[in-house]
Amino acid sequence: MSGFVREVPRRKETIQSISNSFDFPWNYNKEMFSVSSINGEILAETINALEDHPSFTRSLRDGYAVKSSDIKGANESSPAYLKYSGAVPMGYAPEEELTKGQAFQIFTGGMIPEGADCVVMVEDTSITGKWIEVRKAMQAGAHVIERGEEIRTGQTILSAGHVLDFRSTGIMAHMGISKVPVTRPCLGIISTGDEIAPVGEKNIPLGVTRDVNMEFLHSFFKKYGFCIKRYGISGDVKSELYNKTEQAVAENDIILVSGGSSVSVRDFTSEVFEVLLNSKLYLRGLRIKPGKPTLFAASKEKRKLLFGLPGHPLSCAVVASTFVLPVILNSIAPGSYKDDIQEFNLAEDVNGTTGIEEFIPFRFSKGKIFPVMSKSGYVGSLIDTDGLIVLGEQTETLRKEELAGVVLWK
């Protein structure tokens, strides 16, 4: 295949290269989801605003809608006096235009009458008969949100590839959107290794470990609304792995094979990928730690993405979150994934390795980040963690109190 990577490449460059090489976006299955039930699903189509927000100029305070020119210079010792001209009921449009010298009572969220350009808060006023005493000057626009100030009709409010959750619901509800199209790629998961046993097996022999990666990968990708299919464990037999992967390729858009990606006479994943797609691997290794033994192959014609992930649990988790997910999101909407690196102060020193991008789990405490130093084979490294510290290729050591870049779990 054109674009086959012969050297261990950088992660970000590889993600972009894949997006360019395979003509993303690809169309996956779509379903209409109720706005009230979205929780991690991925938006299939860009949504543009159907109307201005707010749809009318409204008050941000209880008080009086007035002309700012009528209360210019007003203060405690020299108040302005305006004629009380009635109230604007909530949920109704004002029946009259405000003219010079008038004040309309207004409530938070109420529609501002034509002619008014600000709201003076009720605590800065007194009412006597038909007159309002105003003891504070206001600039035009004070305590008012203009029509269309936040969103204009036709403006993009959510782009394809956006991960939907509670933060997305408000704007869609306001626009009258009760259902949205979400994309639901089908994702097949296979674990490999003679040393792997199903989770439910109680008395496993020495030298055998339970299948951690199947459960992690299922849980991790399920939260994005993907259709998940599990194909169980393949022993270290090429024909068995081939048959499981062939079935998974036929039934899914994306295939994840954990284990069997490193250099070993018993690791057949790379061979199986090449035979099934009739193409060389696009990727054989990433310049990251943990997670270097990562494989990737794809077919534009068949619209298939195949990933080989390391068998060690922490390595598998790092590759899934920092490489597999970005590639999948870009296949839905190129450029939709961002590392979104934030910076926080370290609570203790961190030692890295120059020449490789390194990821270290961390916990937040008292506004600082505490690294959770783990070996790639640890299974409990992510418990109570908040994300991953990212050490760039040129970073070898970060000292206590220095800023460290992190990505938060999404």
SEPA-754574 format. One record per residue (C-alpha): x, y, z. Coordinates in pm, whole numbers, plus 50000, padded with zeros to 5 digits. Layout:
BEGIN
XYZ
...
***
This chain:
BEGIN
500005000050000
501155034849920
502005052450246
503295021750432
505295034350727
508765018550749
509945037251058
508285040551394
506365073151343
504985099751574
501425095551695
499915129051589
501535128251246
500275092851192
496695101951286
496745130251031
498445108550768
495785081750804
493025107450765
494625120350445
495385085850302
491975069950339
489685097650216
487825103750539
485015109550622
483405075450584
479705069750625
478755046150904
475335035251027
473155063651151
470325063551402
468035090651533
468465095451907
466245114652146
468035145152284
466985134552632
468825101252602
472165111452451
475175102852662
478425100352469
477015093052124
478735109151825
476855133951609
476585121951249
475715155151084
476465191651146
473605210551311
472995246951223
470855270851424
467275272851304
466685306551470
468405334251663
469195329352029
467805346452212
464895350551973
464065384152131
465935410252334
465465400852697
466245412853048
468895397053268
467545412953587
464315422153766
463895459753738
462835485753486
463445488453113
464515524153034
466495545852796
470065550052921
469965586452807
467085592853053
469165582453356
472525596553256
474325609553566
471745595353808
473045587754158
471955586154522
472095623854573
470745632854231
468285606454111
466395606253782
462585604253776
460735584453511
457045578253453
455875543453545
454135530453232
453155495253332
454715460553347
455715435653079
454205401953183
456435371453151
455725351852835
454215381452652
455505407152407
455235443852514
452215460752362
453765495352354
457055511252256
458945528752533
459315566152476
461465592752638
460935596253012
459155562853055
459985531153251
458425496753208
458645471453487
460505440653359
461355406453502
464375384153447
463965367853106
461215391453001
461075407852658
462485443052641
460105468152480
461155486852168
462835519852258
464505506852577
468235499652568
469035489252926
467555476653252
468055493253588
467865468553875
464945470954114
467265476454414
468515508654252
465015522954229
462005533454436
458415537754323
456145565254441
452735566254281
453315568353906
456955578353932
460115557053943
463105571654125
466345558653963
469495562254171
472065547353935
473115555253578
473295526853323
475135522552996
473245511252687
473105473352690
473375469853068
471505439353202
470215431352855
470945402852614
470235412752255
468365391452002
470845368351830
473655379252063
474695343352138
473695325151820
472595337051476
470285318051242
472355294651022
475345294551256
476925260551321
476195250551678
477415214351674
479685198851411
479665163251283
481905142151505
480965161251821
480635138452123
477185145452264
476385146752634
474555168252889
476485198952770
474925195952424
471295191852520
470435227552617
471095243852282
469325216252089
466295218352315
466185255952265
466245251151887
463295227151908
465445197451811
464095166651987
466025140451789
469495140851636
471335117651394
474135098751565
476675076451398
477055041051529
480055023251379
480074985851443
483194975951633
484394940151676
486804930351956
489104900151966
491584890652234
494554868252158
496904846252353
497124810952491
497664826852832
494284845152830
491184830953001
487594843852999
486644866953285
484114842553426
486614814453468
487274809253840
490174785453888
492704795353627
496054777253621
499384793753687
500704811653381
497194822253273
495524856053325
491934867653274
490944888252973
491224924053096
491404941052756
488104927552623
486254943252913
488164976052899
487734980652523
484044971752537
483404996552819
485555024152670
483985024252323
480455016552437
480215050952595
480525066252247
477455047252128
479335022451909
477724989251829
480044964352002
480464927751910
482744904252102
484474875251930
486134860352234
489684848052273
491834833951997
494684811152092
498104815751938
497084796451627
497114815251299
494094797451151
491984804251462
492864841151466
492264843251091
488774828151118
487724850851404
489124882051236
487564872850901
484154870051067
484694902851251
485694920750928
482544907950756
480284920051037
481904952751152
483374985651037
486224985651290
488144956251433
490294957051747
492654928351817
494434930752151
497644911252199
499654896051918
500984929351791
504584926451910
507474909451734
507204872351810
507024839751620
503614834551786
502184868851698
500114864751383
497994896251387
500034915051126
499954885450885
496194881050928
495544918150866
497594917950547
495914886750407
492374898350486
492844932750328
495224920650056
497504949250152
500564956850361
500174971950705
499985009550711
501505010751058
503794987451249
504665005351572
504175040151721
506695063151888
504845062452221
505315046952565
503535025852665
501985012552346
504785010852090
503694977051939
500604991151767
499374979051426
497024995351180
495614985250843
492654998150647
490784994750319
489185024250142
487245000949914
485814979350193
485585008050443
487334988150715
489704999250995
491834972651166
493844979551481
496294957051661
496684967952023
499294957352279
498294929952518
499494947052837
496454964352992
497924999153046
499464999152697
496144988352549
494305016252735
496775043052623
496645032452258
492835030152261
492395065152403
495225084052230
495375066851890
492415044051811
489715068351921
491245098251736
491485078051412
487865066551444
486595101651520
488515115251221
486995088151002
483595102251101
484555139151069
488175147950980
489715171551231
487005165451490
489435150851743
491725173451941
494155162352214
492875191552422
496015193152634
495685213552953
498395223453198
498525218653575
501225219553841
502915187253937
502795175554297
506015155754251
508805149454001
508175129553683
510935112353489
510465105353122
512435092652825
513615116052551
512885106352194
509475091652264
506045105352358
505145091652699
501815088652881
501505085253259
498195081953449
497535108653712
495135118853985
493965153754078
494275164754439
494175199954581
494585215354238
497725195854152
498425163953961
499905132954118
501475108753871
500525072153912
503685054353808
502805020553661
504254992553457
502494984153131
501324950853268
499514965553570
495734960553563
494714986453826
496705016153697
493645036153594
491595032953913
490545067754032
492735084653771
491625116253595
493665113753276
497145110453132
500215132353172
501765138052828
505545140152811
506745151552469
509715136752289
512015164352413
510945161452777
513015139553006
512225152853352
509585175953500
510135188453852
507655193254131
505565225154084
506385227053712
503505227553465
502735194553297
500495189252996
497645164953051
494695150152864
491605143253072
489535112053037
486525120652825
***
